[in-house]
Structures are given as structure tokens and as C-alpha cells.
């Protein structure tokens, strides 16, 4: 099987020749630049020039030499959005660099020991925000055609290589963007004490996402296989909001987005080549999985296997026939960065053996490989996948 055949079989919940492997297909399934350079050095690969797919997270689009060496089955498209665009406007503030993006978020990178940029400025922070202030807020131009310049040529090259092509969204999800615009505490309070404001913000984000995906899919939908969306609803133990708040405020808007994107994508696809909807949410999202499946989400990422309720074997048993698990291959908070190669191998073996039966599984780490992960552990992960991930 080539990469494309392998990926499509897995996404159809069929068993391919081996478990497909993703590294760098999206901004949430890739590798930090520091770990990337270390891995390339270990493999005698020249990583330069380094291409950052997400400047804020400091993660990369791996070079072709590494992708080919590791036999990666995916390739990613990264339109120009706030995390990778207009970074020529960076201010040197002494101990840190500062940047204000198209959403008016102030981002800072510590010079001494910063591994990524952190949001420090919130445009609409405060105990409340009135309708007039919200109306004056300057929203980005979601359907600016410059965002996708050159991407068709790139996508067509990936298709000629028999890879599955992924494309990231305009921004984080409606819930997460509300927190970035208002601040986490203020937005969570809005959802309970001032729901009209919270809903107005989320509705605007939904509108922008629709405009963005209309532009992207009208131009590239025939060349994109997987659309990537993300929001964060889970914590290590439970969820950030109550089930009732999810049902009344989040679920209807997420359902509308999924339905809109899938219908728009289908307009540009052949009947025998469906597109797929990839959704990323960290933490314990097990209670939401029936909702995700019912609304048409095809793929769950990152499969946070060490969070409460997210045991890999249980997830596969209860939901494995209805949704593809993309991630969950190795625990990235403790095992991958700090474990021995033997501990990495054991964790990979346990998770792969739980998630691979019957297809519906794409191997990736639980979120991005971070800066401190040693190259020997990444290679132990990959070698173990190759040993145990064959059908």
C-alpha cells in the first residue's frame, strides 16, 4: 500500500498493511523546533532552512528528508493565519520579544528560556463588555485570498506523492477564542452571567470560520482530504464546563460548523472520495464523544490517554467503530520526554495494541513533541510502531 491507500483504509475503519503515521500534518501533530533539530542531527539530516508551521507554538513543518526517512503518511497545508503570518513586526523588549497579531492579542517570547510564545495581552478583558465595545472590535478578514497563495501547487505536489493532505483552520475553536478575546476567567463568567456576550463572540467566530472554509474549500477542496479544527473542552480530570453548558452553548455551534464544512467540502469531492473532519480537543472528552460522533466528526485528536476516562482500550471498545483515533500513541507529559527508551517502547506497544484492531487509528503522539524530548526516545517510539503496528 502507498501512504494514501493506507490512510484512507484506516479512515474507513479497515485494516491496512500497517498503522499509518502522522508527523507534521497539522499544527497539533508535529514537533517543536528544538526536538526537531536534535532528531535531524541524530539521523544526519540537514534540517535547514527550518519552516515553522506555527510560530506561536514554535513547531515545524518537517523537511522532506525526515518525512521520507520516517515514512510519514500525511502532509499538511498551513494557510496564513495569526500563528504564522506577519511576524516581521516583532518588538525587542529587552528580556523578551513582543508581537501583536491580527486578533490584537499581545504575544511574548522569553529570550532566556522561552520555548513558545505566550499570550499576555487580552483585547477585551474586564468584568463585562458592552455591545458597543464589541461592535468596535476589529475582526480579521477571514477570507483574505492571500491566506492560501501557493497552496494549490503544494497540495498537488503532495497528491502526486500519494499522501493524504490536511489543512488547518483559521484559528482555535469558538470556546477557546472567546477566552483569548475576553480572558479565560471573564469568558467563563460571561457564559453563565452574561450569555448574550459569550454567544455573540462565539457566533462571530463561527461566521469567520464559515467564510474562511468557504474560500479554502472552493479553491482547494478537491485537493484537501482532511480539514482540521480544534477547541479545548477537557482537563486532565474532567471538563472545563458543565454538560449543560456544553449542550446549550457549544454543541449547537460546533454542530453547525461541522455540517457547514462537510457539505462545502463534499461539493468539491468525487462521490467515492469523501473528505474527513478532524477535531482536536485535549483532556477528558469522553462524555462528549457520542455528541461528536452524532454531529459527523470523523477523527478525534490527540486522544489524551493519560487523562481520566481516556484509557485507550476502553475508548476503542466503546467508540472505535464510529470514530478514528488520531494520536494516543505515546504519553507526552512524562513518558516521551522523561522516560527511558524502554519505557517509551512499552507505552507505545500498549497503546498501539489497544487502538489498532479493525483500523480507525492513525499513530501520533498525544499532542506535539515538545522541546525537551530526546532524539533517542523519538526513535524508540518510531521503531516500536514499526514493530507492533503491522496488521
GIWO-V632296 format. One record per residue. N is the residue number from 1. RES is the residue in one small letter. PHI is phi as a letter, one per 20 degrees, with the letter a starting at -180 (* if undefined). D_FIRST is the distance of its C-alpha to the first C-alpha in whole Angstrom. Layout:
N|RES|PHI|D_FIRST + N|RES|PHI|D_FIRST
This chain:
1|x|*|0 + 2|x|e|4 + 3|x|g|7 + 4|x|f|8 + 5|x|f|6 + 6|x|f|6 + 7|x|f|9 + 8|x|f|11 + 9|x|f|10 + 10|x|f|12 + 11|x|f|14 + 12|x|e|15 + 13|x|m|16 + 14|x|d|13 + 15|x|e|11 + 16|x|e|8 + 17|x|f|7 + 18|x|b|9 + 19|x|f|11 + 20|x|f|11 + 21|x|c|13 + 22|x|d|16 + 23|x|b|19 + 24|x|n|21 + 25|x|f|19 + 26|x|b|23 + 27|x|f|26 + 28|x|d|26 + 29|x|c|23 + 30|x|c|24 + 31|x|b|26 + 32|x|f|30 + 33|x|g|31 + 34|x|f|33 + 35|x|f|30 + 36|x|f|28 + 37|x|f|30 + 38|x|f|31 + 39|x|f|27 + 40|x|f|27 + 41|x|f|30 + 42|x|f|28 + 43|x|e|25 + 44|x|l|28 + 45|x|d|26 + 46|x|e|29 + 47|x|e|28 + 48|x|e|31 + 49|x|f|31 + 50|x|f|30 + 51|x|d|29 + 52|x|e|30 + 53|x|f|28 + 54|x|b|31 + 55|x|f|34 + 56|x|g|36 + 57|x|e|34 + 58|x|l|33 + 59|x|d|29 + 60|x|d|27 + 61|x|e|24 + 62|x|g|23 + 63|x|f|23 + 64|x|g|20 + 65|x|f|21 + 66|x|f|20 + 67|x|g|17 + 68|x|f|15 + 69|x|f|17 + 70|x|e|16 + 71|x|l|12 + 72|x|f|13 + 73|x|e|11 + 74|x|d|14 + 75|x|b|17 + 76|x|d|20 + 77|x|d|23 + 78|x|c|27 + 79|x|g|29 + 80|x|f|33 + 81|x|c|34 + 82|x|f|37 + 83|x|e|35 + 84|x|b|34 + 85|x|c|37 + 86|x|m|40 + 87|x|e|40 + 88|x|f|43 + 89|x|e|45 + 90|x|d|46 + 91|x|d|49 + 92|x|e|50 + 93|x|d|52 + 94|x|n|53 + 95|x|e|51 + 96|x|b|48 + 97|x|e|47 + 98|x|c|47 + 99|x|b|45 + 100|x|d|46 + 101|x|e|43 + 102|x|f|43 + 103|x|e|43 + 104|x|m|46 + 105|x|e|45 + 106|x|e|46 + 107|x|d|44 + 108|x|c|45 + 109|x|c|43 + 110|x|f|45 + 111|x|f|46 + 112|x|f|46 + 113|x|b|44 + 114|x|f|42 + 115|x|e|38 + 116|x|b|38 + 117|x|e|40 + 118|x|c|42 + 119|x|f|43 + 120|x|d|47 + 121|x|d|49 + 122|x|d|48 + 123|x|f|50 + 124|x|c|51 + 125|x|f|52 + 126|x|p|55 + 127|x|f|57 + 128|x|b|56 + 129|x|c|55 + 130|x|e|57 + 131|x|f|56 + 132|x|f|57 + 133|x|f|56 + 134|x|f|52 + 135|x|f|53 + 136|x|e|54 + 137|x|f|51 + 138|x|e|49 + 139|x|e|45 + 140|x|f|42 + 141|x|e|41 + 142|x|f|38 + 143|x|d|37 + 144|x|f|38 + 145|x|f|36 + 146|x|f|36 + 147|x|f|34 + 148|x|d|31 + 149|x|g|32 + 150|x|n|29 + 151|x|f|26 + 152|x|f|25 + 153|x|g|25 + 154|x|f|23 + 155|x|f|20 + 156|x|f|20 + 157|x|f|19 + 158|x|f|16 + 159|x|f|15 + 160|x|f|15 + 161|x|e|13 + 162|x|m|10 + 163|x|d|11 + 164|x|e|13 + 165|x|d|17 + 166|x|d|19 + 167|x|b|23 + 168|x|e|26 + 169|x|e|29 + 170|x|f|33 + 171|x|a|34 + 172|x|f|34 + 173|x|f|35 + 174|x|f|38 + 175|x|f|39 + 176|x|f|39 + 177|x|f|40 + 178|x|g|43 + 179|x|f|44 + 180|x|f|43 + 181|x|f|46 + 182|x|d|48 + 183|x|n|47 + 184|x|f|46 + 185|x|f|49 + 186|x|f|51 + 187|x|f|48 + 188|x|f|48 + 189|x|f|51 + 190|x|g|51 + 191|x|f|49 + 192|x|d|51 + 193|x|e|55 + 194|x|b|54 + 195|x|f|51 + 196|x|f|52 + 197|x|f|51 + 198|x|g|48 + 199|x|f|47 + 200|x|f|48 + 201|x|f|46 + 202|x|f|42 + 203|x|f|43 + 204|x|f|43 + 205|x|f|40 + 206|x|g|38 + 207|x|g|40 + 208|x|f|39 + 209|x|f|35 + 210|x|f|35 + 211|x|f|37 + 212|x|f|34 + 213|x|f|31 + 214|x|f|33 + 215|x|f|33 + 216|x|f|29 + 217|x|f|28 + 218|x|f|30 + 219|x|e|29 + 220|x|c|25 + 221|x|g|24 + 222|x|f|22 + 223|x|d|20 + 224|x|d|20 + 225|x|e|18 + 226|x|c|19 + 227|x|e|23 + 228|x|d|25 + 229|x|c|28 + 230|x|b|30 + 231|x|b|33 + 232|x|c|35 + 233|x|d|36 + 234|x|d|36 + 235|x|d|38 + 236|x|f|37 + 237|x|d|40 + 238|x|b|40 + 239|x|c|39 + 240|x|f|41 + 241|x|c|43 + 242|x|f|44 + 243|x|g|42 + 244|x|f|45 + 245|x|f|45 + 246|x|f|41 + 247|x|f|42 + 248|x|e|44 + 249|x|d|43 + 250|x|e|40 + 251|x|g|38 + 252|x|f|39 + 253|x|f|38 + 254|x|f|35 + 255|x|f|34 + 256|x|f|36 + 257|x|f|33 + 258|x|g|30 + 259|x|f|32 + 260|x|f|33 + 261|x|f|29 + 262|x|f|27 + 263|x|f|29 + 264|x|f|30 + 265|x|f|26 + 266|x|f|25 + 267|x|f|28 + 268|x|d|26 + 269|x|d|22 + 270|x|f|21 + 271|x|g|22 + 272|x|e|18 + 273|x|c|17 + 274|x|f|19 + 275|x|e|20 + 276|x|c|20 + 277|x|d|23 + 278|x|d|23 + 279|x|c|26 + 280|x|d|27 + 281|x|b|30 + 282|x|f|31 + 283|x|m|33 + 284|x|e|34 + 285|x|d|33 + 286|x|g|33 + 287|x|f|36 + 288|x|e|34 + 289|x|g|31 + 290|x|g|32 + 291|x|f|33 + 292|x|g|30 + 293|x|f|28 + 294|x|f|31 + 295|x|e|31 + 296|x|o|27 + 297|x|f|26 + 298|x|e|22 + 299|x|c|21 + 300|x|d|24 + 301|x|c|24 + 302|x|e|25 + 303|x|l|26 + 304|x|f|29 + 305|x|f|29 + 306|x|e|32 + 307|x|e|34 + 308|x|g|36 + 309|x|n|35 + 310|x|d|31 + 311|x|g|30 + 312|x|f|26 + 313|x|f|27 + 314|x|f|29 + 315|x|f|27 + 316|x|f|24 + 317|x|f|27 + 318|x|e|29 + 319|x|c|26 + 320|x|f|23 + 321|x|e|22 + 322|x|d|24 + 323|x|b|22 + 324|x|e|19 + 325|x|e|20 + 326|x|d|19 + 327|x|p|21 + 328|x|m|23 + 329|x|f|22 + 330|x|b|25 + 331|x|f|28 + 332|x|d|29 + 333|x|e|33 + 334|x|c|34 + 335|x|f|31 + 336|x|f|29 + 337|x|f|32 + 338|x|d|35 + 339|x|f|33 + 340|x|f|33 + 341|x|g|29 + 342|x|f|30 + 343|x|f|31 + 344|x|f|28 + 345|x|g|25 + 346|x|f|27 + 347|x|f|27 + 348|x|f|23 + 349|x|g|23 + 350|x|f|25 + 351|x|f|23 + 352|x|f|20 + 353|x|f|21 + 354|x|f|23 + 355|x|e|20 + 356|x|e|17 + 357|x|g|18 + 358|x|n|17 + 359|x|m|14 + 360|x|m|16 + 361|x|b|16 + 362|x|c|15 + 363|x|f|17 + 364|x|a|19 + 365|x|f|23 + 366|x|f|26 + 367|x|m|27 + 368|x|f|27 + 369|x|f|27 + 370|x|e|31 + 371|x|g|33 + 372|x|e|34 + 373|x|f|31 + 374|x|f|31 + 375|x|g|28 + 376|x|f|28 + 377|x|f|27 + 378|x|f|25 + 379|x|f|23 + 380|x|f|24 + 381|x|g|22 + 382|x|f|19 + 383|x|f|19 + 384|x|f|20 + 385|x|g|17 + 386|x|f|15 + 387|x|f|17 + 388|x|d|17 + 389|x|e|14 + 390|x|d|12 + 391|x|e|12
